[in-house]
Amino acid sequence: MNYLIFGLGNPGTEYNGTRHNIGARVLGEFGPKNKNRKLKLLPPTTLMNRSGEAAGKLVKSKAAAEKLIVIHDDLDLPFGRFKISFGRGSGGHRGVESIIKKLKTEKFIRLRIGIAPTTPSGKIKKPSGEEKIVKFILGKFTPKEEAGLKKLMPQILEALEMLTIHGLAPAMNKFN
């Protein structure tokens, strides 16, 4: 299967290690381990909110969009969780919104990586208000979060590999 994998983030070293750049980070870790040479990997080339411009240059049809995998942060999922989805709305993620608008379809694969803080009982505790949300998503992972990511990353990479080799349904069945 031929897939285009787009790791969302902002270009530039000042964004390295930020929550909003987790898609680019996963892509960077997946690239060297990738066994499927038919894949095309697309790191961030535009600012997050203009991700559709980059995707639109490579995805020219609705059929091609269905072979697009977008990896991105998700403030609606708790930190330490990830989910594979297909054909969903943007959930307020402006990078995903930009892609949907440019491709004129929601029918693409998303690997959503949770970044939301949680209470000790595990309930999501999202920042409220635009300014606090922006500060949070553009903030760097804490040392504790980095340790959690180190444990989670092998599962994310395994899910991505399974997705690109075996397809959407088997990957969703195993990892969702």
PyMOL commands that set and color helices and strands:
alter all, ss='L'
color gray80, all
select helices_A, chain A and resi 13-15+19-33+48-58+62-65+94-103+130-137+143-166+168-175
alter helices_A, ss='H'
color red, helices_A
select strands_A, chain A and resi 4-7+40-42+68-78+82-86+109-116
alter strands_A, ss='S'
color yellow, strands_A
deselect
rebuild
show_as cartoon
